[in-house]
Each structure stands twice: as structure tokens, then as C-alpha cells.
Amino acid sequence: MFPGNRLDPYQAIHLLYDLAVGIEEIHLLNEYHGDLHTENIIVNKFGLNFGLKILDLFSFSAPKTENMRDDVYGLIQVFHECLGGGKRYSRQPEIVKYICCGLKRNLIKEKFRTISHLREYLETMDWFNRLG
């Protein structure tokens, strides 16, 4: 998605938000992606906004809550990777660590039960005091 590059936390949160809005539309149709990772996302950056294409929708069965929660986890993995992954995680601001939860699936699922919860959190978070 960003070969050899990484985003700063502010840009990465914008990207995560745009992805969450897109995946939320899929979930509201009672569908899910099933295989979210950086290779399945094409990103074109335009100022603060991102033009996104999500590829390879993949479902073998009727959507279940667990499939949709896996999409949330996948988005947070993408967010983590866009920031430089594990090598840079310890130097990220607290807000990044709050969202990523150390990539512990159970903590992420507890904090963001649905994609809508993640989107709502991103819309209402205190940007200026938390990105510092």
C-alpha cells in the first residue's frame, strides 16, 4: 500500500477513518470483506483525503458477527502497518497504542465491537490532545 513509506499518525488516522466508513457501508448491507490487509487496498492520497479501492471481497458463508469483527481487526492491522509496524510501535503516540491495543485481537474486539464503534470513536476523539 505504501511501499517503503509510512504515514504519520495524523495521516494514518485519516486513512483508518476513511477505511472504516467504507467497510461500515459493507457491514450495513449485512456483508463483510473477510480478508483485509494492505495488499487488498489501493490508496490514492488527495490532501487530507484518500481515494480508496478495497479489493478481493471474500466470503464463503452468511455473515456472522465474528466475520465482521475480523474486518475491524484487519483494519487496525492495516493502520498499524501504515505507521511502520512493530519496529516503530513503541515510539507511537498514546492514541495509536489505544487504537492498536498491541494488536491483541481480544482487546480490539472488546474496545471496538463493531466497525461503527470504531468510526464513532474516530469521529469524536480529541485529536489535538491525543496526537501530541
N, C-alpha and C positions, 0 to 999 in steps of 0.2 A: 504494500500500500504506500509506504514512504521509504523506498529503498535507500539505505544509508543515511536517512534523516530521521529526525524525531520532532515532535511538536512540543512547544512549551505548554505548561499546564493550562493556561487560558485557552489556547487554540484546541487542545485536546478535549477540554470540557465542552467547547462549542461543537466539536465533532461528535462527541458522545451524545450530546443533546439531539443533534440532527439525526443520528442513527436511531436513538430511542424513539423519536417521533415517527420515523419510517417504520420501525418494527412494531410500534404500537398500532399503526394502521392495519398491519397484517394480523396482529392478535385480535383486534376488534372485529375482524372478519372471521374469527374463530379458526385461524390458521396459524402456522408457525414456520420458522425458517428451518431449523434443525441442524444447521452446520455453519454457524457464524464464526468466521476467522478472517484475518487480513487478506487472504487470497481470494475471498468471495466478496470483497468490497472494492469498488472503484471510486476514487475520490478526486474531484476537481475542486481546488480551493479558489474562492472568489471573495476577497476581502475577509470579513468575519464569517462568511457563509461557505458551505460546502455543497457542491453538486454531487450527489451520491447515487450509485447504482449497486444494488445488492444482487448478487448472482447465486445461482445454484440452489434455489429453494428446494427443499428436500424433505419430503415427509412420506412415511410408509404407512402411517395409521392415522386414525382420527386424532385430532389434537387433544392433548391432555395437559393439565396444569403443569406437570413435570416438564413436558416439552417446551412450554412457554418459559418456564423458569430457566431452562437450559439456554434459551435465547438471551435472557438477561445476563447470565453468567458469561456467555460468549461475547456479548458487547463489552462487558467490563474487561475481559481478557484483551480485546482489541484496543481498548483505551489504555490499558497497562503497556501493551506492546508499542503503541504510538508514542509513549513517553520515554521509551528506551528500555523497557522490560526490567528484569530483575537487577541488572547491573546498575541502574540509576534509581531504583525504587527507594532506597534508604535516604536519598537526597531530595525526594519529592516533598512538596508542602503537605501539611496535615490533611487538607481536603482531598487530595489524591489518595492518600492512605485510607481515609474514611470511606471513599467510594470503592477502592480495590479490596479492602479487608484482607490484604496479604494473599489475595486470590484463593481464599478459603471458601469453597463452594457453600458450605453450610452457613457461614456468616453473611455472605452476599445474599443468599436466598432468604435469610431471616430479615435482613435490613431492607431489601428491595423485593418484596413478594411478587410483584408484577412489573412489567415494563412501565405501566402507568405510574407506579410508585417512584420508579427511577426518574421518569420525566418530570413528575411533580417536584421531586427533590431538587433537580437541577434548575427548575424554574423559580424556586423560592429560596435557594441557598444564598448566603451572604457572601457574595463574590469578593468584595474588597477586603474584608477582614479574614477571609479563609484562604486566599491565594498567596498572601504575603509570605 
